[in-house]
């Protein structure tokens, strides 16, 4: 399928125009915060907080086509299993992201993963494209990522690296992945605005799963729903406060809107509870999402997963 030219993005334009930042705020996509509040809330406020959650030895199910199992590792990291395919998305097992402490343990250990056939990376940000985790994956074969990210994957152990643009697909045998648009940005550092971003549609054995990556709410969810009709929607619900964060992230209310646009059967929240990346309380995204689901009669379709516990779909 032909690639769609990506639209201009204000963050990319700002980076190209001025290479040297004038303030710490310019290291964020929406001038979110000043250095003092960042250090107080994200670094000092979490430094002595105990880690919660538990690392489990997962009992991966034996699957028969077209069965699907999902395991939430934490943050935006998921293991997708079909009878003949093990795929992992944005694997991150870090206890620290530079000076940001992980507040909830990964649900499983790297050594307990099955052999990985396919690695999907939604964009180059450090909490999604975590090189130390990628280097330790068991037998990774193929890595698929947005345009401009392939150079970051060198010497990470992949047999093949594939870059896609929006709406482009790559597949083999009975599976196919498609990179779809997202409302975010892709630069890993100030000088690499050429890197792309997006979400993934995973189609295998007649099943369809959507991982949104990082995204604000935008009308692209409706188009993704029309094109693919994903059965399962993995949607981010954290890092939304203050409201300036919503230029690039969703809150629970946005995720519910996106879920309705997609027309999916299952809503699985992610991107909350592991790292403090914004100013809402750590427990607030899940609490608010459950409240919204009950008010809008979506509770039967909401699956809040426990890290490290595989679930069949």
N, C-alpha and C positions, 0 to 999 in steps of 0.2 A: 504494500500500500504506500503511495507517495507520502513523503514527509510534508508536514505543514510548517511554513516559515514561522518561527517564534516571533511574537510581538515585541516591540521595544519595552524595556522594563526600567522604571525610574531608578532602581538601585544600580543597575548596570550603567546607566547613563551618568550617574553621579560618580561612580568609581572611575569611569573613563575620563571624565572631565578633570578630576582632581585626584592625583595619585596619593598625596600625603594628607592624612586626616587632620583636621583642625582640632578635633576633640574626640574623646572616647565615644560620644554618642554616634559618630559617623561610622563606627564599627558595627552598628546595628542597622537593620533595614529601614527603620522608621524613626530614627532618633529617639529610641525608647526611653533611655534613662541616663542619668549622670553617673560618674564614677563612684561617688559617695553612696548613693542608694544601691547601686549594683553590688558593691563590696559588702554593705551592711546586710542586704537581703539574701543574696545568692552565695556569698562566700562565708562571711563571719557568722551569719545566722544559721548556717547548716554545718559548720565545721565540727562542732561537738555533738551534733545530733546522732543518736544511734541508728544503725541500719536496721530496717525492718524487713519482713518477708523471710522466706526460707528457700534454700536451694534444694531441689528434689532430684531423685533418681527417676526419670520419667519412664512410664510403662507405655511405650509406643504400641499402638494397636496393629494387628495384622489386618491389612486392607485388601479388599477385592474390588476390582473396577465395577462401578464408578465411585467407590467410597473415597471420602476426603477426611483427613484429620488435620487439625490446627493446634499448634502449641505456641502460646504467647511466652516469649522469653523475658519481655519487659521493654518499656519505652516503645519504640516502633518496630521491635524485632520479633519476627514470627518464623516458625518452621511450618511449612506446608508439605503434607505427605499425601501422595496418591499411591496406588499399588505399584507403580513402576517409576516414581519420581519423588525425590526429596529436594525441595527448594527452600532456601532461607532468604529472608528479606531484611535488609539493613541490620545485620548482626552486630550487636554491641554488648560485650560482656565486661566493660570497663567498670572499675570501682571509682575511678576519677577521670574526669575530662579536664585536663590541665588542673585548674584550681576548683573545679566544680565537683563536689562529692556526690556519689550515687547514694541515694537515701533508701532505696529498696533493692535488695539483692536480685541478681538475675535468677529466673526460675529454674535454670538448670546450668550445668557446667559444660564448657566446650568439649571436654573429653567424653561426655555422655551423648553427644550428637551422633546420629547415624551418618554414613558417608553422604556427602552433599553433591548432588548432581548439578544444581543450578543456584547461582547467587544473584539476587536482584538488588541493585543499589539505586535508591531514588534520587539522590543528589549528593554533593560533595561535602556537606556540612559535617563537622567532626562527630556529632552524635548519631549520624546515620552512616557515614563512610568511615568506619573506625578501623584503621589499618592494623593495629595489634590484634584485634579479634579476627580480621580476615586472614592474617598470616597463619593463624592456628586452626583454621577450619579443616576438618578431616576430608582429604581427597577432593577438593573443589575442582570441578571440571570446567564449567562455563560461567562467566560473569557477564551480566547484561546491565547496562547503565546508560544514562543520558549522554548526549553529545558532549565532547570536550572533557569527559572524565576518565577516558582510557589511560591517559598518562599517569594517573594516580594509582592505577592497578598494576603497574610494573613490579615484578619481583614479589608478588603476593601469592604465587603458587598456582595461578589459574592456567589451565590448558588453552583456553580461548577467551578473549575479551571482545564483546560486541557492544558497540555504541548505537543508540537509536535516537531519532527525533520523534516529536509528537506524532502519534498515529502510525508510526512504523512498527512492524512486528518481526519477531524472530521465533522460529520453532524447529522442532525435530520430532520425528515419529508422531506421537499422538498428543503433543503439547505445543502451546504457542503462548508467547508473552507479547504484550503491546504496551509501549510507553504512551501514556495519555497526559493531557495538560494538567497543570496545577497552578494555583495562584501563590507563588513563592519566589525564591531566587536561588541561584546555584553557586555563587562564588565561594570558594574555600578561603581565599585570602583577598586582600584588597586589589590585587593585580591580575586576577584570573576571572574576569567577568565573562569569558567565553564559555564557561561550563553551563550545561543545561540542568534541568530539574524536571520532575514529574511524578506521576503515580504509575502503577502497573496493573494491567488486566492479565490474569493468569487463566488460561483455558486448557483443560486437560480432561480427557475421557468424558466429555459432555458437561463438565462442571465449570463454573466461572466465578473467580474470586477477584475482588478489587482491593488493592492497597493504595490509599491516597497519598502516601508519603507525607510531606509537610504541605499544608495548603490552607489559605483562607477560603471562606465561602465565595463561590463565583458561579456564573451560569453554566460553566463547563460541566458541572455534575449532571445536569439534565441531558446534555449531549452524550456523555459517557453512558448514561442509563439507556438512551435510545439506541445507541450503537451496539451495546454489549449485553444489556440486561443482567448485570452481575447478581448472582444469588447471595453472595456474602460480601459485605462492605466493611472493610477495616478502616475506621475513620478516626482522625486525631481529635482530641477534646481538650488538650491542655495548652498552657502558655498563651493565654488570651487576655490577661489583665496587666496593665491598663488597656484601654480600648485601642491604643495605637498599635498594639501587638496584632490586632485583628486584620491588619493589612497583609499579614503573612501566615496567620494561624487561625484556627477555629476554636470557639468555645462549644460547650455542649448544645446550646441552642442552634448554632450554625450546623453542627453535625446532624442534628435531627432534620433540619431543612435539607441538607445534602442527601441524607438517607431517603427522604421522600422523593427528591428529584431523581435519584438513582432507581427507585422502584425495587430495591433489593428485599430479600426475605429476612436476612439477619443483619443486625447492626452490632458490630464488635468494636468497642472503643479502644484507643491506644494513645500513645504519646502523653501519658500522665503518670504520676506516681513514682517515677524513678529518679529524675533529676529536677531540681528547682530551677526553671528557666524563666520564670516570670513572677508576678507578685500575688497571684491568688494562692490561697492555702492549698497544701498538697492534697488534702482529702476532698476539696471542693468540687473538682470536675466530675468525679464519680457520683457524689451526692446529688449535684444539680442534674446530671443526666438521668439518674433514676427518677428524680422528681418530675422532670419533663416527660419521661416515658410513661409514667403513671397517669399524668394529666392528659396526655394525648393518646392513651390506650395503645402504647407501643411496647409495654412491658413483655408480652409474649415473644416479641421479635428481638428484644435486647439480650445479648449474651455478654456479660462482663466476665471475662475469663480470669482464672487464677494462674499466675505465672508458673510455668513448669508442668502444668497438667494438660495432657493432650485431650482434645475433645473431637468427637466425630460430628460431621455435618453431612 
